[in-house]
Amino acid sequence: MKLKKISIVIPTRNEEGNIESLVTEINKSLWKIPHEIVFVDDSTDATWECINRVAARQSEYNVTGEHRENGNGLAGAVIRGFELASGDYIAVMDADFQHPPGLLREMYCAMRRGADICIPSRFISGGSDGGLGPWRKLVSSAARYIGKIFLPCLRKISDPTGGVYMFRKELLDDVTLRPVGWKIMIEMLASCKYGKIIEIPYSFGKRTAGASKLDANVTVQYIRQVFSLKSGCTYNRVKVIRWTKERLNKEVDSLDVQLMD
């Protein structure tokens, strides 16, 4: 069975307490699946040193990336990760464990079933946003509905602001993404050409170390991003399929059996 390679793009800023355990958990999730972990780091602490140390010790897992002294924010870090990625599929996730590494194997199953994009959702059956506090839930909900009001491409998607997803690398062909705002997935949904999205349920986790980067400036950036995309939003005849937890578990079990052969 020919296995597609995954590039996991992880933007980091002062996440030194999470790096080693994150790499370990990603490698467990993607057991027997070819992958690379691409960090783009804008940290002022020892995060980049931690990444280099883990990369040297676990070279078989192809931990790579780039440290930027004067980075241009989260969106710019993710876009730079796309440029560095060599996989057939690209995944984006945070470094703080609020996006559980086990999602990578589950998203891979959806991609193998023909998805152009796999979007984990907190808001379909089997999902949960329990890792968010009341204030973060309010901000997240407002961002989600602002996006859906002004960008028709988001209206069929239950969780367009979750920040974790996987897609076919070809979606980036002939598309120029701008390092504006903090939700690159929204810009991709507004700019790329695609036909099939699979949503899978997931539970948003609690941060294990470090501090949240959400502040008023980030919120303003998001609103500016939505309005900047409004006029050029691409229309796609997209099919959105929502997997149940039972379907997802069945697909993961099937993949595990094939990998054991």
Secondary structure in CASP SS format (residue, H / E / C, confidence):
PFRMAT SS
TARGET T0000
AUTHOR 0000-0000-0000
METHOD secondary structure of the structure
MODEL  1
M C 1.00
K C 1.00
L C 1.00
K C 1.00
K C 1.00
I E 1.00
S E 1.00
I E 1.00
V E 1.00
I E 1.00
P E 1.00
T E 1.00
R C 1.00
N C 1.00
E C 1.00
E C 1.00
G C 1.00
N C 1.00
I H 1.00
E H 1.00
S H 1.00
L H 1.00
V H 1.00
T H 1.00
E H 1.00
I H 1.00
N H 1.00
K H 1.00
S H 1.00
L C 1.00
W C 1.00
K C 1.00
I C 1.00
P C 1.00
H E 1.00
E E 1.00
I E 1.00
V E 1.00
F E 1.00
V E 1.00
D E 1.00
D C 1.00
S C 1.00
T C 1.00
D C 1.00
A C 1.00
T H 1.00
W H 1.00
E H 1.00
C H 1.00
I H 1.00
N H 1.00
R H 1.00
V H 1.00
A H 1.00
A H 1.00
R H 1.00
Q C 1.00
S H 1.00
E H 1.00
Y H 1.00
N C 1.00
V E 1.00
T E 1.00
G E 1.00
E E 1.00
H E 1.00
R C 1.00
E C 1.00
N C 1.00
G C 1.00
N C 1.00
G H 1.00
L H 1.00
A H 1.00
G H 1.00
A H 1.00
V H 1.00
I H 1.00
R H 1.00
G H 1.00
F H 1.00
E H 1.00
L H 1.00
A C 1.00
S C 1.00
G C 1.00
D C 1.00
Y E 1.00
I E 1.00
A E 1.00
V E 1.00
M C 1.00
D C 1.00
A C 1.00
D C 1.00
F C 1.00
Q C 1.00
H C 1.00
P C 1.00
P C 1.00
G C 1.00
L H 1.00
L H 1.00
R H 1.00
E H 1.00
M H 1.00
Y H 1.00
C H 1.00
A H 1.00
M H 1.00
R H 1.00
R C 1.00
G C 1.00
A C 1.00
D C 1.00
I E 1.00
C E 1.00
I E 1.00
P E 1.00
S E 1.00
R C 1.00
F C 1.00
I C 1.00
S C 1.00
G C 1.00
G C 1.00
S E 1.00
D C 1.00
G C 1.00
G C 1.00
L C 1.00
G C 1.00
P H 1.00
W H 1.00
R H 1.00
K H 1.00
L H 1.00
V H 1.00
S H 1.00
S H 1.00
A H 1.00
A H 1.00
R H 1.00
Y H 1.00
I H 1.00
G H 1.00
K H 1.00
I H 1.00
F H 1.00
L C 1.00
P H 1.00
C H 1.00
L H 1.00
R C 1.00
K C 1.00
I C 1.00
S C 1.00
D C 1.00
P C 1.00
T C 1.00
G C 1.00
G C 1.00
V C 1.00
Y E 1.00
M E 1.00
F E 1.00
R E 1.00
K H 1.00
E H 1.00
L H 1.00
L H 1.00
D C 1.00
D C 1.00
V C 1.00
T C 1.00
L C 1.00
R C 1.00
P C 1.00
V C 1.00
G C 1.00
W C 1.00
K C 1.00
I H 1.00
M H 1.00
I H 1.00
E H 1.00
M H 1.00
L H 1.00
A H 1.00
S H 1.00
C C 1.00
K C 1.00
Y C 1.00
G C 1.00
K E 1.00
I E 1.00
I E 1.00
E E 1.00
I E 1.00
P E 1.00
Y C 1.00
S E 1.00
F C 1.00
G C 1.00
K C 1.00
R C 1.00
T C 1.00
A C 1.00
G C 1.00
A C 1.00
S C 1.00
K C 1.00
L C 1.00
D C 1.00
A H 1.00
N H 1.00
V H 1.00
T H 1.00
V H 1.00
Q H 1.00
Y H 1.00
I H 1.00
R H 1.00
Q H 1.00
V H 1.00
F H 1.00
S H 1.00
L H 1.00
K H 1.00
S C 1.00
G C 1.00
C C 1.00
T C 1.00
Y C 1.00
N C 1.00
R C 1.00
V C 1.00
K E 1.00
V E 1.00
I E 1.00
R E 1.00
W C 1.00
T C 1.00
K H 1.00
E H 1.00
R H 1.00
L H 1.00
N H 1.00
K H 1.00
E H 1.00
V H 1.00
D H 1.00
S H 1.00
L H 1.00
D H 1.00
V H 1.00
Q H 1.00
L H 1.00
M H 1.00
D C 1.00
END
